[in-house]
Amino acid sequence: MSTLIDIQGLNVAFPGHQAVNNLDLQIRAGETLALVGESGCGKSTTALALLGLLPRHARASGHILYEGRDLLTLPQRQRCALRGDRIAMIFQEPMTSLNPVLTLGEQIGEALRLHRGATARAARQRAIELLDLVRVPEPQRRVDDYPHLLSGGQRQRAMIAAAIACEPALLVADEPTTALDVTVQAQILRLLDDLRADLGMGLLLITHDLAVVGDWADRVAVMVAGEKVEEGLASALLSQPRHPYTRGLLGASLRLDDATHYRQRRLPEIRTRLDPASGRPVFGLVTPPRVAAANDPAVPDAVPLLQVRDLRVDYPTRQGANTAVDGVSFQIERGETLGLVGESGCGKSTLSRTLVRLLAPAGGHILLRGQDTTHLGKRDLAAYRQSVQMIFQDPYASLNPRHTVADILEAALRIHHVTDRHERRRRITHMLDAVGLPQAALARYPSEFSGGQRQRIGIARALVLRPALVICDEPVSALDVSVQAQILNLLVDLKAEFGLSYLFISHDLSVVHYLADRVLVMNAGRIVEEGPNATLWRDARHPYTRSLIEALPRGLAGDGETLRRIA
């Protein structure tokens, strides 16, 4: 295979920070190269340098060669002509990269009009075809929808449709399946692999999911602190990693076929220290000690902590009411973690938002400690929300960027009438210690923290009110494996310290397998299967559950072979 992109000695610096340091990397036509590493290691910065999308205050040097031309020295007009045409990118967060005031058809067709001279009618027709290609339901109707009308998974698919519109020579996919459930993830990765094969396209796949790397990548490069520390064939590197950091990433990764469960053992975490002689980082894998109380099984009370009976939630649409949650019933015991899995759009997030009363149910009942809370007044609803809190998927979107951490935590306490200033300060100090953040963090803003640290702030905000039940809506979906392990261990510790119950929602079945005591499987607004965590994954009865398990990436199955799927 010929070299499509040749990165030579790439350096990218921001004021006070070297993001990429002397990076050499080649991407060949027709291959998939995976780029892995922790958040902040330089993966996305490398991608933005390729596309010419670095912010103005960034300084890039070295060479990025494409068809004999150095992209770093190319005039802006020529860079723009390549971007979206020959080199395209799928961004991690579609809601911030899709224009909220343009329809999907307008956004997908933009590249075709700009680079191919397509008419508005031809561009719209091609947009419908592309939406169908990426499995967006009802593409002829959806083409005229705005991004906010789609689920997270559907928005990601629309973003992919826009990126491949001009059949680029190089497609940069920055965490393209992070927010997608396993079945859609498998479909999208299959689609990208088919495009790679059909078009001879080079694919740079940036991901934190090593199982995905094992299934779909030809080669893999590992980055730490802006430097490439290891590179090789995916099959060889994942089975016999040489660098301690790579071994740490593999050690912290979860697998559904692993018997690991929080009641038996903690997850290993990557720890870093500086070698005093060389000044270089030294990596090690450390398993923190268990919290004894976290291993105690939940003890059913006479009355469950939460009971949901025949719950129904409707959304108004132009065609009439759409039932998103349809007759759902379950219960959560004190001290129990209940896992909830299912595809994007199945009703998981709608259910979670209804339980914290951000949405009103159309029917059914929600009982907290035996008391019906379905039709609470404003005053009683505030008391209910003090007992039932939520950790959101995207902490950056749910934290006010204009408020310091102290302001954010203080506001939660003030809203719920904790009027004593010393009591508020005591709770905040205790909670910051509990989530592993320094007291100096109180004076800082959310933008000053990493993704994992922001998630800790979101957890602190939920727990500072001392709730009995915490609804965790995809709390680790956007985190790399090392930070994911830290957050999961933290949730286990907090559960033991505060006597919490969790409703844990995730599309990552391996994470649910580790953290849940029981599991609910949701499809099309209904619960289709329920069972103990220990047995459900081995003896799944419902075809839908079995399809979820079958769609899991198997790249860390331990056979040392790349497992790119065969249709």
N, C-alpha and C positions, 0 to 999 in steps of 0.2 A: 504493500500500500504506500502511495506517495504521501509526503508530508503536506498537510493542509495549512497548519499554523505552526510556526516555529518561534517560540518565546525564548529569547536569549538574554540572560542577566537582567531580568525585569526588577526594577526597584520602584516602589510607590511609597511616598512619604507624605504624611500630614503634619501640620505644625505640632512638634513635640512627640511625634509617633511615627515609627517606621513600620508600615503595614505589610509590605512585601519586600523581601530582601534577596536579591541575586537569584531570582527564580529562572530555571531552565525547564522548558516543557514543550513537548511536541505533540500535536494532535494530527492523526493521519486521516485521510479520506476513508470513509466507510467504517471507522472504528468508534467504539464508545470508551472514552477515557473518564474515569471517575476521579474526582478530587474530593478528599475527605479530610476532616480535622475539626477541632472545636470551634465554636463561635468566636470570631475575632482573630482567627489564625491567618486570614488573608484570602480565603477562597472567593468570596463575593467581590472583594477589591480587585482580584485578578480578572474576574469576569467583566467588571465594569471597565477595566483598562482595555480589555479586548474590544469592547463595544464603543469605546471613546466616550464613556458616560461618567468619568471621574469628576467630582466637584472641582470648582475653579481653584480652591486652595490646595488641592493635591498636586504633587510633583512626581511625574513619572519619567524614568530613564531606562536605558537598555533598548531592546529591539523586540517588536512583534511583527513577524514577517508573514504576509499573506500574498500569494502569487507574485513573489519577488518584491513586493512593496512593504515598506515599514509603516505600519499603521500609526505609530507614535509620531511620525513626522509628516503624515499625510495632511493636506489642507482640509479644513473643516467641511467644505462643500463635498469633497470626495468621501470623507468619512460618513457623512450623512447619506450619501448615495449607496454606500455599502450596508449601512445599518438598516435592518428590517428587510433587506433584499438578499444579499449574499451571507450576511452574518446576522442572526436573530437571537433573541433571548426570551426565555420564559422566566418571569420573576417569581419570587417566593410568595409574595402577598398580593393576590390579584385585586383585592378591594382598594388598595392604594395605588395600583398601577393601571387599573381600568378607569376611564373617565366616567364619572357618575352622571354626567348630563348628556352622554351620547349612548345610543342604542348599541347592542352587540354587533348588529349588522354594519353600522357606521364605523365602528372601531376595527372590525375584522377587515372590512373592505378598504380601509384607509391605505394600507400598504399596497394593495392591488391598484388603486387609483394613482398613487404616488409613483410607484416603481414600474408598473405595467401599463399605465394609461387606460385602465379599464373604465368603462362607463359606470355610472351609478347603478344602473339596472344589472349589468353583468357582475359587478362587485357584490351586489346584494345576493344574487343567485349563488355565487361562489361561496359567500359567507354561510348560506344555508347548507351547502354541501359540506363545508368544513365543520360546522356545528354537528351535523349528522356523523361525520367521520370521527369526531372525538366523543361521541355518545351523549350529546346533550339531548334530552327528550324533547319531542315536538319542535324540531329546529325551525320549521316554517312559522311557528308562533313565537318562539323564543328569540328569533332574529330581531324582532322589534321591541324586545324587553330591555330595560335598563339593568345595570349590574346588581343593584340592591334587591331586585326581584328574584335573584337566583340564590341557591344554597352555596356554601363555600366551595364544595366540590365542583358544582356546575360553573362557578366563576373561574376556577382554575382551568377547567376544560376549555372555556371560552378564550382564556389567555393563550393556551396552547394553539388553538385554532388561529388566532391572530398571528402568532409567531411563525407558523408553518405556511402561511398564506402564499408566500412567494417561493416556496420550496428552497430554502437557503442551503448553501454549501456547508455552513457550520451553524449548529444550533447549540446555544448555551442554555442549559436547563438548571436553574438555581433552585434547588429543593422543590422540584415540580410536583411532588406527590406528598408533601408534608401534611397538608390538611385533608388528605383523601383517605377514605376507608380502603380496606385491603382489596376488595373486588374492583373498585374503580382504579386504584393504584396499579393493579395487574393489567387492566385494560389500557391505561395510559402508557405504561412502560412497554407493553406489547406494541402499541401504536407507534411510539417513538422508535422502537427497534425496527419495525417494518419500514418506517420512513428512512431510517439510516440505511437499511439494506436496499430499498428500492431506488433511492436517490443517490446512493454513494456518499451520503452526508456524514460529516464528522459530528460527533455528539460529545460535548463536554458536560458530564453529569455531576453536579455538585450536590452532595447528600450527606446526611449523618447516619443513614441506615446502611450498615455494612452487609446485612442480608440482601438488600437490593443490589448493592455493588457485586456481591457474589453471584447473583442471578443474571445480571445484565451487562456488566462491564467487561471489556477485553483487558484493559490495563487500569491500574489505580496508582495515584500519587497521594502521599500523605503529607499534610502541612502542619507545622507547629510554629506559632509565633512568627509568621511571615516567611518561614523557610521550608523548603521541601526536604523531608528527612528520610523518605523511602519511596521507591517507585518500582513497579514490576507487574508481571502478569497477575491478574486478579486471583486466578486459581492458586498460584504459588504464594502470593503475598498473604492471602487470608488463611492459608493452611500453615505456613511457616514464616511468620513475620520476623524480621531481624531487629527492628528498632523497638526499644522498650515502650515508647509511646503507642506504637501500633498494637503491641501486645496488650497494653492497657485498654485501648479502645475495644478490642475483641473480648477482653475479660469483663468489661462493663456492659456488654451487649446482652440483651435478653432474647431467649428463644422459647417458643411455645412448647417444644419437645423437652425442654429442661424442666426438672422438677422443682426449681427454685420457687419458694413462696415465702412471704414476709414472716410467717409464723415459724419457719425453720431457720432462715438465715438472712443476713443483710446483704445488700448489693455491694460489690467492691467499687471503690472510687479511685480515680487517678489523682495522685498527689505529686506535686512538683516542688523541688528544692534546687537551690543553686549550688553547684560544685565550687567550693572556696578556691580550689586550685585553678580551674579553667574559667570560672564564671559562667559556665554553660548550665542549662537546666538539666536536672536528673529526674527521671520519671519512675514512679513506682505505683503498684496496685495495692491498695490498703482496704481491708474490710473492717469497718467500724464495729465496735462491740454492740451486741443486741441490747435492747431495752426489754427487761423481763416482762413487764406488763403488756408489751405489744404482742407477746406470743400467747396470751391467754385468750381462749375462744370466747366469742360473745355469749352472754348468758341471757336467754329470752326472759323478758319480764312478763307479768300477767297481761300487760297491754304493750304492744309494740311501740317503739318510738314514733314511727310514721306509718300510716296506713293510707294507701291510695285505692279508691274503689270506683271502678267503672268511669274513669276520668276521660273526658272528651274536650278537645280544644279545636276551635274552628278559626280559619282565616277568611276574611271576605275577599273575593276576587270579582273580576268583571263578569265571570260566568256564574257567580253565586258563591255560597260558602264552601270552602275546602276544608275537610276534616284532616288535621295534621296528627292528632292523637285520638285514637278511636277505641274507647272502652278499655283503658289500661288499668290493671289492678295489681298491686304488689304491696309488700311491707318491708320495713327496715327495722331490725332489732337494735337495741342499745349496744354500742361497741362493735357493730358489724360494718363491714365494707361490702356494699352491693355494687357489682360491676354491671354496666349497661353498654352493650355493643350493638352496632348496626350500621348500615350504609348512610352516607350523607343524604339528608332529605327524608329519613325514615321517621323523624319526630323526636329524636333524642334531645336536641337543644330546646325545642319547643316545650317538651316535658319538663326539662330543668328550669326554664324560665317561668313556667306555670307554678312549679313547686315553691319558688321564691316570690311568687305573686307579681312578677313583672308582666305576666299575661293573665287574663281572667279565663277560667274554665267555662265552657259552654254547658257542661253537665258533669255529674259525678261528685265525689267527695274527697277531701284531703283532711285526714285526722292526725293531729299532733298530740301524742300521749293520750289518745282516746277522745280528744275534743275536736269537734268538727270546725274547721277553719275556713271552709269554702266561701262563706259570705261574711267575712269580717269587716267591721268598720275601720276607719282610718286609725284610730287610737289602738285598737286591738291588733291591727295588721302590723303596726310598728313593733309591738311586743313579739309577734310571730316571727318577723324577720330577724329579731335579735337571736332567736333560737335556730333559725335556718338561714345559713349564709352560703355564698357562692364564690368559688375561685374560677375566674374566667380564663378562656383559652389564650387570649392575647392580652397580657398585662399592660402593654404599652398603650393599647387602645382603651383600656378600662381605667387607667390612672391619669388623673388630670395633669397635663404637662406643665401647667403654670403653678402647681402647688408643690411644696417640698414634701418629703416623706412625713415629717412631723405634722404638716397641715392635713395630709391625707388621713393619717391615723386619728388625729384630733377630731376631724370632721365626723368620722364614723361614730365616735363616742358622744360628741355633742348632739348629733341627730337622735341618738337613743338615750338622751337625757342623763348622761353621766356628767353632772354639773361640777363636781369637785375637781379643781385643777390639779391638785396633788395626786388624786386617784387616777386621773387620766394619764398623768406623767408616769406614775408607777406601772400602770398597765402597758403603756407604750414601751417603756424601758424593758420590762419583762418580755414582751412579745418580740422585740427586736433581738434580744438575746436568744430567744427560743428558735427563731428562724435563721440564726447565724449571721446577723448583720451587725457591724460596729455601731456604736452610739453616734459616731460622727456622720452616719448616713442620714440622720434626721434633718440635717441642714441642706441636703442635696436634692436635686430634681430627678424625676424618672429617667430623663435622657442621659444622665451621667452614669447609669448603671448598665451592666450587661443584661442579656435576656434572662439568664438564670437568676440574677440578683433582682430584676424586676418581678419575676415570678414569686420570689421570696417576699417582696413587698406586698404583692397581691394576697399571698397567704396570710401575712401579718394583719392586713386590713380585715380579712374575713374572720380571723380568730380573736382579734382584740375585743370583740363583743362577747366572747365566751359562748359560742353557739353549742348546741347539742348535735346538730347535723350540718355537715358541710357538703355541698354539691360541687364536685370537681368536674368542670366541663373542659375536657381535653387539656389538662394543666401542663402536660409535658410534650405535647405534639410537636412544638417548634424547637425543642431543645436537643442538642447533641447528646450522644449516649453517656458521656461522662457527667454532664450537668443533670441529665435525666436521672441517673443513679443517685446523685446527691438529693434531688428534690423528692424522689420516692422514699429514700431513707428518712428524710425530714418529715414527710407525711406520716410515716410509721411512728416516728418518735413523738410527734405532736398528738397523734391518736392516743398513745399511751399516757402522755403527760396530762392531757385535758379530757380524757374519756370520750373521745369523739366517735361519731358514726359518719361514714362516708357513703355518698352515692357517687361512684367514680365512672365517668363517661369517657370512653376512648375508642378510637378506631384501631388502635394498636392492641391486638389480641394478646401479645406476649406481656405487655404491661398489665393488662387486666388479669391475666393468669397469675402474675406475681402478687398483685395487691388485693384481689377480691376474695371474699369468703363464699359468696354466691354470685351467680351471673344471670342476667336477663338478656335475651336476644330480641331485638326489636326490628320489625320490618313493616313498612307501609302503615305506620301508626299503631301497630299492634304488637303485643308481646307474643312471640311465636314459640319460645322455649325458655325454660327456667330450670336451673339445677345447681348443685354444689360445684364450686370451682374445681374440686379434686377430681370429679368424674365427667363433667359436661364436655370437656374438650376431647376426652377419649371415647365417649359413648354418645355423641351428638345424635339426636333422633330426627330433628327437622332438616329437610333438604337445604333450607336457607343457611342454617348454622354450618352444615357440612360444606356449603359453597364458600363461606367466609374462611373456614380453615384451609380449604383447598387453595384459595387465592393467596395465602401467605407466601412471602418470598422464602426460599429454602437455601439461600446462599451461605448460611452458616451451619449447614447440616452436618459438617464435619467430615465429608468424604474427600475434601481437597480438590474438588472439581468445580469449574464454573458451570452454573446450572441454568444458562439462558434457555428459556422455555421453548418447547417445541409444540407447535399448534397440533 
